[in-house]
Amino acid sequence: MKIENAKIEKYTSSILEESRPPSRGGNTEALHMHFITINNITFSFKALGTKQWVFKEDTVSFEYENNGEYKNIIHKTLETINKKGKIIVRGIRGEKNKLRTAKARMPVSRKEMRN
């Protein structure tokens, strides 16, 4: 299925992996779930980072697939057109081989952690 030249109502994202402090690299490359709402219908996709792919003044076109009650965007097909009519590439478009599963440790020595 396809959406063409649509204006978005709302854009949010939330982290899927374990959070990391900035001193350990932060969450810039962490996997996030991005949500786009168009005409009160929410579409979602997984991508690296929290950077927005679409802003409110932009129009967006993409293909999506229904997965039960969810509408999953095929993020490789997402095309953003800014208010001047130019195609803009936003967000981190890469992929990740391995998800982060380890939790961040407290910044103390091992001896202090045991006590």
Wavefront OBJ file of the C-alpha trace (Angstrom):
o trace
v 0.000 0.000 0.000
v 1.178 3.544 -0.588
v 0.740 7.057 0.826
v 1.582 9.962 -1.485
v 2.147 13.674 -0.798
v 0.619 13.641 2.679
v 1.040 16.217 5.455
v 1.844 14.794 8.877
v -0.002 15.669 12.080
v 2.430 14.264 14.630
v 5.930 12.732 14.758
v 7.402 10.927 17.781
v 10.106 8.392 18.519
v 11.054 6.115 21.401
v 14.171 4.079 22.159
v 14.046 0.281 21.755
v 17.527 -0.646 23.011
v 19.061 -0.228 26.447
v 19.947 3.413 27.143
v 23.593 4.464 27.473
v 25.116 7.561 29.127
v 26.795 10.164 26.876
v 30.229 9.219 28.226
v 29.748 5.723 26.758
v 28.590 6.881 23.330
v 25.008 7.869 24.120
v 21.930 6.884 22.160
v 22.789 8.471 18.807
v 23.202 5.115 17.090
v 20.622 3.229 19.190
v 17.611 1.644 17.509
v 14.430 3.737 17.873
v 10.814 3.259 16.863
v 9.520 6.253 14.882
v 5.797 7.051 14.679
v 4.150 9.258 12.033
v 0.459 10.203 12.316
v -1.438 11.128 9.130
v -5.239 11.671 9.212
v -5.422 10.073 12.699
v -3.740 6.893 11.414
v -0.376 6.000 12.987
v 2.396 4.494 10.871
v 5.686 3.285 12.345
v 9.187 2.144 11.392
v 12.450 1.236 13.116
v 15.556 3.321 12.445
v 18.808 4.385 14.100
v 18.806 7.541 16.195
v 16.137 10.006 17.279
v 16.600 12.461 14.403
v 13.317 13.294 12.711
v 12.853 12.093 9.152
v 9.849 14.378 8.474
v 8.895 17.832 9.777
v 5.374 19.283 9.967
v 5.801 21.626 6.990
v 7.012 18.736 4.771
v 5.007 16.363 2.625
v 5.801 12.684 2.711
v 5.366 9.667 0.449
v 6.049 6.052 1.407
v 4.993 2.454 1.033
v 3.736 0.485 3.990
v 2.531 -2.978 4.885
v -0.235 -4.008 7.261
v 0.848 -6.260 10.094
v -2.350 -6.932 12.035
v -3.430 -3.630 13.542
v -0.021 -2.029 12.835
v 0.965 -0.155 9.689
v 4.723 -0.549 9.183
v 6.499 1.886 6.863
v 9.126 0.419 4.568
v 11.703 3.046 5.544
v 13.733 2.641 2.341
v 10.733 4.022 0.404
v 10.207 7.079 2.660
v 10.573 10.271 0.609
v 10.383 13.712 2.208
v 9.674 16.877 0.203
v 10.292 20.194 1.961
v 8.136 23.329 1.612
v 10.294 24.523 -1.317
v 9.505 21.342 -3.261
v 12.940 19.703 -2.972
v 13.527 16.096 -1.907
v 15.311 16.046 1.450
v 17.130 13.104 3.059
v 16.928 13.179 6.863
v 17.605 10.718 9.663
v 20.255 8.048 9.993
v 19.624 5.667 7.092
v 22.045 2.912 8.095
v 21.302 -0.440 9.660
v 22.656 -2.257 12.694
v 23.793 -5.880 12.803
v 23.556 -6.415 16.552
v 21.230 -4.859 19.118
v 22.534 -3.444 22.389
v 21.443 -5.677 25.260
v 23.817 -4.828 28.135
v 22.584 -2.344 30.707
v 24.781 0.616 31.661
v 26.765 0.086 34.860
v 27.007 2.533 37.708
v 30.202 4.663 37.542
v 31.811 2.995 40.586
v 34.583 0.489 41.150
v 33.821 -3.261 41.286
v 34.633 -3.260 45.010
v 32.065 -0.541 45.691
v 29.447 -2.403 43.612
v 29.821 -5.534 45.779
v 29.162 -3.599 49.027
l 1 2 3 4 5 6 7 8 9 10 11 12 13 14 15 16 17 18 19 20 21 22 23 24 25 26 27 28 29 30 31 32 33 34 35 36 37 38 39 40 41 42 43 44 45 46 47 48 49 50 51 52 53 54 55 56 57 58 59 60 61 62 63 64 65 66 67 68 69 70 71 72 73 74 75 76 77 78 79 80 81 82 83 84 85 86 87 88 89 90 91 92 93 94 95 96 97 98 99 100 101 102 103 104 105 106 107 108 109 110 111 112 113 114 115
